[in-house]
Amino acid sequence: MSSETQLSLFDDSTLNQRELIPTDAKIAIAPGTYSDMTELAQHCNRCHRCGLGDTRTHAVVGRGNLKAPIMVIGEAPGQNEDETGLPFVGRSGQLLEKILASVNLTTEDDVYIANINKCRPPDNRVPTPVEVTACLPYLLEQIRLVDPKIILLTGATAVKGITGDKRGITKIRGQWLEWEGRLCMPIFHPSYLLRNPSKERGAPKWLMWQDIQAVRAKLDEIKNNS
């Protein structure tokens, strides 16, 4: 064995670079960096790629079936999520569960839930572009690990973060978009539905019912054709 080969066996530069990921947003998170969600969560929980890591209680990574055919992506954690370390557990999360259940979808079997940002922005403000850019690579790794057939993008921040589409959610909700070979549908964020409780025809809740039925139908179509 040559001396160069022997030295290469002890070259831990790649490992060290990987361990620096949570410390600097300039360090890329390449596809395949994490072998499972546990590894990813460990980095998220000690991450300071942006300033949100300084004020969080918990990083909010995700919950649900790790091999779900549907992935729901939100904006960022709120207070309840920051306290529990789980996404969509407050009133918005309760409504989301009801919406999913209305078409026989559950987080136990069919859905994995995550956010664009893993840490709560102060005062529940919208994450800044810098914060989204710093955290987005974690989400892209989550999508790779779960490998969903359908992605539901709740609200404008999720839509813009994943697809780059800057149109308002009211203009593109309910439309099927293709991104990286996956089907994505922008939908209203549950918090928006809570602020607009009317169920009259054309109201946000009525439109959400149309959208979730379309999602159920598309999932059934995919399963039947597989």
Summary of the structure (lengths in Angstrom):
residues: 226
radius of gyration: 18.9
end to end distance: 49.4
largest distance: 76.1
contacts: 690
relative contact order: 0.14
helix: 47%
strand: 12%
